[in-house]
Each structure stands twice: as C-alpha cells, then as structure tokens.
Amino acid sequence: MAKNTNKTTENESSVADFINTIADETKRADSFKLAKLMEEASGQKAKMWGPAIVGFGSYHYKYESGREGDAPLIAFSPRKSSLTLYLPSFESKEQLLQKLGKHKQSGGCTHIIKLTDVDAAVLTQLLSESFKHAETTHCK
C-alpha cells in the first residue's frame, strides 16, 4: 500500500482565521459568503484542508496504484487571481456553468473573480448538485 503523501489533508485550523488573513476586502467577504453557501448546500461544516482550501464533507479514495487518501466532496480556495471552486463533474454541470455568469474553467476548476459576477441562484444550484453528486458517487 502506498503511503499517503497528500499535503492537502483535513486539519483543525480555523476557517474563519484563514479567511480573515485575506488582504483583499472583497475577496475576504466573498469567501465568507461562499463558505456559508457551501455549508448550506452540503449540510456540512467548513473545514480546512491543507493551508488554503476550505472543504465540505469528505471521502476516502484509493487508486489502483495503491495511493490513497481523503479529499473534500466540494471545496474552494481564495487564490490570488480568483475564488477557485473544486466541484465534481456531473450530467448537468455544463448547462449550469453556461448560466452562471462571468467565470473561467481550467483543469476541472471553476474560477470566479467576484461573487457579484455570477448568478447567485445558479451558483447555489451548482453547489448543491455538485455536493449531491459527489456524495452519491463517493459515499456509498
């Protein structure tokens, strides 16, 4: 069995303390709002994963190579250039993204500069459906 070398593991650091370190006032406020939206969508409390990812729920994965670990079901990170959302793919995700508003996609991540750039109702639906899909897929 491969040893877990994943640096992004759940820890006991304070989500509020982490968000309060964000220098940009808009990004800090948006991060608190996004954390609340994700808590409501998932029914899970926000937890820190590594030093800079806020995650909700968790699942255990194991690859054929033997590598295994834990990951959040949905998560976000307030990166320098954007709020980066880590959401799984699911059947209607692309249709929701088309209605979301101003965002970018890269490597499976959704990047939003400001929450006012996106449709709040669509974002809420995207988060809820992402969590339900992840939970159904990974928590059998």
Backbone as CSV, one residue per row, in Angstrom:
resi,resn,N_x,N_y,N_z,CA_x,CA_y,CA_z,C_x,C_y,C_z
1,MET,0.856,-1.178,0.000,0.000,0.000,0.000,0.902,1.241,0.000
2,ALA,0.602,2.166,-0.885,1.392,3.396,-0.975,1.080,4.311,0.205
3,LYS,2.111,4.954,0.687,1.933,5.889,1.796,1.282,7.162,1.276
4,ASN,0.334,7.699,2.025,-0.348,8.933,1.648,0.622,10.098,1.808
5,THR,0.955,10.748,0.695,1.850,11.905,0.743,1.088,13.176,0.377
6,ASN,-0.207,13.109,0.441,-1.044,14.245,0.099,-0.886,15.335,1.153
7,LYS,-0.496,16.526,0.707,-0.336,17.656,1.629,-1.675,18.305,1.962
8,THR,-2.670,18.043,1.127,-3.976,18.658,1.318,-4.844,17.718,2.151
9,THR,-4.622,17.735,3.439,-5.396,16.888,4.337,-6.208,17.760,5.284
10,GLU,-7.305,17.199,5.735,-8.167,17.917,6.680,-7.382,18.196,7.955
11,ASN,-7.573,19.397,8.502,-6.876,19.747,9.737,-7.798,20.586,10.616
12,GLU,-7.340,20.906,11.783,-8.155,21.620,12.765,-7.995,23.140,12.717
13,SER,-7.286,23.656,11.725,-7.118,25.112,11.609,-8.478,25.782,11.450
14,SER,-8.566,27.007,11.903,-9.813,27.754,11.855,-10.076,28.314,10.463
15,VAL,-11.238,27.994,9.914,-11.630,28.534,8.612,-11.764,30.052,8.703
16,ALA,-12.409,30.545,9.746,-12.589,31.997,9.903,-11.248,32.708,10.016
17,ASP,-10.314,32.130,10.782,-8.993,32.745,10.907,-8.292,32.790,9.555
18,PHE,-8.393,31.695,8.787,-7.788,31.667,7.458,-8.395,32.750,6.560
19,ILE,-9.716,32.803,6.502,-10.375,33.785,5.633,-10.032,35.199,6.063
20,ASN,-9.917,35.423,7.362,-9.567,36.763,7.856,-8.154,37.201,7.476
21,THR,-7.315,36.288,7.002,-5.967,36.668,6.560,-5.967,37.204,5.129
22,ILE,-7.094,37.108,4.426,-7.163,37.573,3.043,-7.136,39.097,3.038
23,ALA,-6.143,39.664,2.386,-5.961,41.119,2.404,-7.051,41.863,1.637
24,ASP,-7.452,41.327,0.485,-8.459,41.989,-0.341,-9.830,41.887,0.328
25,GLU,-10.410,43.037,0.625,-11.680,43.091,1.363,-12.815,42.376,0.633
26,THR,-12.911,42.572,-0.679,-13.973,41.930,-1.463,-13.798,40.419,-1.462
27,LYS,-12.583,39.960,-1.691,-12.327,38.511,-1.724,-12.576,37.894,-0.346
28,ARG,-12.229,38.622,0.713,-12.472,38.131,2.077,-13.977,37.996,2.327
29,ALA,-14.747,39.029,1.991,-16.203,38.988,2.174,-16.824,37.888,1.311
30,ASP,-16.366,37.781,0.060,-16.881,36.737,-0.839,-16.549,35.347,-0.311
31,SER,-15.394,35.189,0.314,-15.004,33.886,0.858,-15.915,33.480,2.013
32,PHE,-16.252,34.442,2.874,-17.206,34.136,3.951,-18.574,33.769,3.370
33,LYS,-19.019,34.510,2.338,-20.314,34.205,1.702,-20.286,32.836,1.043
34,LEU,-19.198,32.530,0.333,-19.086,31.245,-0.344,-19.048,30.097,0.659
35,ALA,-18.357,30.292,1.766,-18.329,29.258,2.806,-19.734,28.996,3.329
36,LYS,-20.504,30.062,3.538,-21.885,29.904,4.013,-22.743,29.190,2.963
37,LEU,-22.610,29.574,1.702,-23.368,28.919,0.630,-23.032,27.434,0.545
38,MET,-21.748,27.115,0.668,-21.336,25.715,0.586,-21.804,24.928,1.810
39,GLU,-21.796,25.549,2.971,-22.333,24.872,4.164,-23.811,24.566,3.979
40,GLU,-24.559,25.529,3.455,-25.992,25.327,3.233,-26.240,24.260,2.170
41,ALA,-25.450,24.267,1.101,-25.631,23.303,0.014,-25.277,21.886,0.441
42,SER,-24.283,21.770,1.328,-23.783,20.450,1.701,-24.344,19.927,3.027
43,GLY,-24.785,20.842,3.887,-25.179,20.430,5.224,-23.979,20.066,6.088
44,GLN,-22.781,20.431,5.629,-21.543,20.115,6.335,-20.866,21.396,6.805
45,LYS,-20.144,21.310,7.907,-19.370,22.439,8.409,-18.102,22.598,7.563
46,ALA,-17.685,23.838,7.400,-16.449,24.128,6.679,-15.254,23.622,7.482
47,LYS,-14.300,22.999,6.792,-13.068,22.504,7.406,-11.897,22.935,6.526
48,MET,-10.783,23.187,7.153,-9.574,23.494,6.390,-8.956,22.192,5.885
49,TRP,-8.510,22.242,4.637,-7.784,21.142,4.003,-6.460,21.733,3.547
50,GLY,-5.394,21.323,4.180,-4.112,21.948,3.901,-4.166,23.389,4.384
51,PRO,-3.239,24.207,3.917,-3.182,25.579,4.412,-4.145,26.554,3.745
52,ALA,-4.767,26.174,2.590,-5.509,27.189,1.841,-6.775,26.707,1.143
53,ILE,-7.284,25.532,1.490,-8.507,25.028,0.868,-9.564,24.843,1.949
54,VAL,-10.762,25.347,1.669,-11.901,25.208,2.570,-12.799,24.131,1.970
55,GLY,-12.961,23.022,2.685,-13.703,21.889,2.150,-14.927,21.536,2.972
56,PHE,-15.808,20.762,2.328,-17.088,20.382,2.927,-17.319,18.901,2.673
57,GLY,-17.520,18.153,3.767,-17.668,16.716,3.647,-16.325,16.103,3.275
58,SER,-16.270,14.776,3.232,-15.035,14.114,2.823,-15.336,12.702,2.342
59,TYR,-14.387,12.182,1.598,-14.472,10.792,1.156,-13.064,10.230,1.070
60,HIS,-12.980,8.925,1.111,-11.698,8.237,1.009,-11.559,7.691,-0.397
61,TYR,-10.396,7.894,-1.001,-10.153,7.356,-2.339,-8.961,6.405,-2.288
62,LYS,-8.967,5.472,-3.237,-7.842,4.553,-3.382,-7.689,4.240,-4.860
63,TYR,-6.510,4.542,-5.377,-6.213,4.285,-6.787,-5.665,2.876,-6.957
64,GLU,-5.711,2.378,-8.198,-5.169,1.049,-8.488,-3.695,0.960,-8.129
65,SER,-2.989,2.099,-8.186,-1.558,2.136,-7.848,-1.321,1.866,-6.365
66,GLY,-2.381,1.955,-5.572,-2.252,1.778,-4.131,-2.272,3.094,-3.380
67,ARG,-2.078,4.191,-4.090,-2.137,5.505,-3.434,-3.565,5.738,-2.938
68,GLU,-3.662,6.243,-1.728,-4.969,6.521,-1.177,-4.907,7.732,-0.258
69,GLY,-6.072,8.263,0.039,-6.151,9.421,0.912,-7.586,9.877,1.066
70,ASP,-7.743,11.054,1.601,-9.060,11.637,1.804,-9.109,12.969,1.074
71,ALA,-10.303,13.344,0.649,-10.497,14.605,-0.069,-11.869,15.164,0.289
72,PRO,-12.026,16.480,0.188,-13.355,17.062,0.423,-14.286,16.740,-0.745
73,LEU,-15.578,16.659,-0.468,-16.548,16.415,-1.535,-16.689,17.642,-2.437
74,ILE,-16.738,18.834,-1.854,-16.665,20.088,-2.591,-15.768,21.019,-1.787
75,ALA,-15.150,21.989,-2.479,-14.219,22.874,-1.779,-13.992,24.142,-2.583
76,PHE,-13.351,25.117,-1.932,-12.902,26.310,-2.637,-11.633,26.821,-1.994
77,SER,-10.919,27.640,-2.765,-9.732,28.295,-2.246,-9.691,29.718,-2.778
78,PRO,-9.522,30.685,-1.904,-9.400,32.077,-2.338,-7.984,32.342,-2.841
79,ARG,-7.743,32.038,-4.109,-6.429,32.235,-4.714,-6.222,33.710,-5.047
80,LYS,-5.011,34.071,-5.399,-4.679,35.466,-5.670,-5.542,36.055,-6.789
81,SER,-5.727,35.305,-7.865,-6.444,35.844,-9.019,-7.946,35.583,-8.999
82,SER,-8.405,34.601,-8.205,-9.836,34.265,-8.227,-10.203,33.368,-7.055
83,LEU,-11.499,33.212,-6.871,-12.016,32.179,-5.978,-12.059,30.909,-6.827
84,THR,-11.338,29.898,-6.409,-11.268,28.661,-7.177,-12.165,27.629,-6.519
85,LEU,-13.159,27.142,-7.276,-14.105,26.147,-6.775,-13.705,24.775,-7.284
86,TYR,-13.652,23.808,-6.370,-13.342,22.424,-6.701,-14.649,21.638,-6.598
87,LEU,-15.241,21.412,-7.760,-16.541,20.752,-7.824,-16.449,19.580,-8.797
88,PRO,-17.097,18.462,-8.473,-17.040,17.319,-9.383,-17.862,17.574,-10.646
89,SER,-17.545,16.815,-11.678,-18.352,16.864,-12.896,-19.610,16.039,-12.669
90,PHE,-20.693,16.470,-13.266,-21.945,15.721,-13.224,-22.733,16.098,-14.464
91,GLU,-23.801,15.365,-14.730,-24.508,15.452,-16.003,-24.907,16.864,-16.421
92,SER,-25.491,17.642,-15.538,-25.996,18.967,-15.925,-25.051,20.118,-15.565
93,LYS,-23.824,19.797,-15.189,-22.889,20.847,-14.759,-22.636,21.860,-15.877
94,GLU,-22.413,21.390,-17.086,-22.101,22.299,-18.191,-23.250,23.275,-18.458
95,GLN,-24.490,22.806,-18.382,-25.639,23.694,-18.576,-25.705,24.753,-17.486
96,LEU,-25.415,24.373,-16.255,-25.408,25.337,-15.154,-24.277,26.353,-15.337
97,LEU,-23.120,25.884,-15.752,-21.995,26.795,-15.960,-22.303,27.826,-17.053
98,GLN,-23.051,27.411,-18.064,-23.418,28.342,-19.134,-24.324,29.460,-18.624
99,LYS,-25.062,29.205,-17.557,-25.969,30.197,-16.970,-25.341,30.953,-15.802
100,LEU,-24.171,30.508,-15.344,-23.574,31.022,-14.115,-23.210,32.500,-14.186
101,GLY,-22.680,32.936,-15.290,-22.178,34.303,-15.391,-20.683,34.268,-15.624
102,LYS,-20.013,35.355,-15.308,-18.590,35.513,-15.604,-17.738,34.566,-14.751
103,HIS,-17.101,33.620,-15.421,-16.215,32.658,-14.772,-15.302,32.047,-15.827
104,LYS,-14.304,31.322,-15.365,-13.415,30.569,-16.251,-13.323,29.150,-15.738
105,GLN,-13.081,28.227,-16.653,-12.875,26.824,-16.315,-11.448,26.450,-16.676
106,SER,-10.792,25.701,-15.811,-9.483,25.144,-16.142,-9.224,23.933,-15.268
107,GLY,-8.797,22.870,-15.899,-8.450,21.670,-15.155,-9.519,21.176,-14.212
108,GLY,-10.773,21.331,-14.546,-11.860,20.893,-13.688,-12.233,21.885,-12.601
109,CYS,-11.533,23.010,-12.533,-11.821,24.035,-11.530,-12.629,25.167,-12.144
110,THR,-13.483,25.760,-11.334,-14.262,26.920,-11.733,-13.671,28.131,-11.029
111,HIS,-13.314,29.153,-11.807,-12.680,30.356,-11.257,-13.633,31.538,-11.362
112,ILE,-13.892,32.170,-10.229,-14.776,33.336,-10.158,-13.977,34.467,-9.516
113,ILE,-13.986,35.630,-10.145,-13.244,36.749,-9.574,-14.018,37.370,-8.408
114,LYS,-15.312,37.647,-8.620,-16.167,38.214,-7.562,-17.521,37.513,-7.618
115,LEU,-18.136,37.309,-6.476,-19.455,36.669,-6.461,-20.503,37.510,-7.169
116,THR,-20.326,38.830,-7.218,-21.295,39.679,-7.923,-21.240,39.458,-9.430
117,ASP,-20.211,38.757,-9.921,-20.095,38.455,-11.352,-20.956,37.265,-11.774
118,VAL,-21.514,36.537,-10.798,-22.269,35.329,-11.132,-23.689,35.402,-10.580
119,ASP,-24.555,34.592,-11.149,-25.951,34.496,-10.727,-26.004,33.673,-9.439
120,ALA,-26.456,34.279,-8.354,-26.469,33.628,-7.040,-27.323,32.360,-7.025
121,ALA,-28.466,32.379,-7.689,-29.341,31.205,-7.707,-28.689,30.052,-8.463
122,VAL,-28.027,30.353,-9.569,-27.345,29.314,-10.347,-26.168,28.764,-9.551
123,LEU,-25.426,29.639,-8.886,-24.308,29.188,-8.054,-24.806,28.262,-6.957
124,THR,-25.885,28.624,-6.301,-26.459,27.796,-5.244,-26.842,26.416,-5.789
125,GLN,-27.470,26.393,-6.957,-27.858,25.120,-7.573,-26.623,24.303,-7.951
126,LEU,-25.614,24.964,-8.501,-24.369,24.297,-8.881,-23.712,23.647,-7.666
127,LEU,-23.637,24.371,-6.567,-23.030,23.835,-5.352,-23.821,22.653,-4.801
128,SER,-25.136,22.801,-4.762,-25.993,21.745,-4.228,-25.901,20.467,-5.069
129,GLU,-26.006,20.620,-6.380,-25.947,19.443,-7.256,-24.560,18.818,-7.247
130,SER,-23.519,19.644,-7.150,-22.155,19.119,-7.073,-21.984,18.266,-5.819
131,PHE,-22.449,18.781,-4.686,-22.314,18.027,-3.445,-23.112,16.729,-3.501
132,LYS,-24.350,16.798,-3.965,-25.177,15.587,-4.042,-24.523,14.537,-4.930
133,HIS,-23.976,14.976,-6.073,-23.318,14.037,-6.982,-22.085,13.415,-6.308
134,ALA,-21.267,14.253,-5.686,-20.052,13.745,-5.029,-20.405,12.770,-3.914
135,GLU,-21.416,13.113,-3.134,-21.829,12.259,-2.025,-22.352,10.921,-2.547
136,THR,-23.173,10.950,-3.575,-23.728,9.733,-4.166,-22.625,8.867,-4.783
137,THR,-21.673,9.508,-5.434,-20.599,8.794,-6.114,-19.578,8.216,-5.146
138,HIS,-19.192,8.972,-4.128,-18.075,8.572,-3.279,-18.448,8.024,-1.904
139,CYS,-19.671,8.228,-1.454,-20.044,7.816,-0.093,-21.128,6.750,-0.149
140,LYS,-20.775,5.601,-0.642,-21.750,4.515,-0.817,-21.946,3.736,0.449
